[in-house]
Amino acid sequence: MPSNDPILATISESCLFLHVRRASRVVSQVYEQAFAESELPPAQFMLLIAVARMGPAPLTVVADRLQLDRTTLTRNLAALEEWIEVSSDPADRRSKILAISGAGLAAIERCTPAWEKAQAQVTAQLGEVGVGVALAALNQLSALE
C-alpha cells in the first residue's frame, strides 16, 4: 500500500483509537504535572473521589462503576490503605465494603487544589462548552460494551 493511499489518510485522520489515546496521554501529563507535589498521583486521587462518592459500597459495585476488574481495583486500593476503610459485608463475609476514612477526606481536601489547577488548564484549552461536549462523548464511549 503506497504511503499516499487514501485509506491511510482516512484512518489516521478519523481513527477514534488513535485520537483518544493521544488526548489521554496529553491530559494525563497535565494532571500528573499538577499533582507532582501532591501526596497522591491523579489516578489515586480519582479512586479516593470514587469511593467517597459511592461509599460505603461493595468492592464489586465500585469496580463495575469504574470499569475495572476486581483484582485491578484491589491492587490499586493497596496503595490507599491509610485512606480507605475495607470491611466485610455483614450479609456476605466474602464481600468487601469500601468507605472513605477521615484521613481520606482530608487527603482529598489537600489534593483538590492540584486537581483544580489541572482542570482549569484543560478547560482553558477546550472551553467550558468543549469540556461538556467531551465529557458527554466520553461517557457515551464508556457505555460501549
C-alpha positions, 0 to 999 in steps of 0.5 A: 500500500503506497504511503499516499493511499487514501485509506491511510489518510482516512484512518489516521485522520478519523481513527477514534483509537488513535485520537483518544489515546493521544488526548489521554496521554496529553491530559494525563501529563497535565494532571500528573504535572499538577499533582507532582507535589501532591501526596497522591498521583491523579489516578489515586486521587480519582479512586479516593473521589470514587469511593467517597462518592459511592461509599460505603459500597461493595468492592464489586459495585465500585469496580463495575462503576469504574470499569475495572476488574476486581483484582485491578481495583484491589491492587490499586486500593493497596496503595490507599490503605491509610485512606480507605476503610475495607470491611466485610459485608455483614450479609456476605463475609466474602464481600468487601465494603469500601468507605472513605476514612477521615484521613481520606477526606482530608487527603482529598481536601489537600489534593483538590487544589492540584486537581483544580489547577489541572482542570482549569488548564484543560478547560482553558484549552477546550472551553467550558462548552468543549469540556461538556461536549467531551465529557458527554462523548466520553461517557457515551464511549464508556457505555460501549460494551 
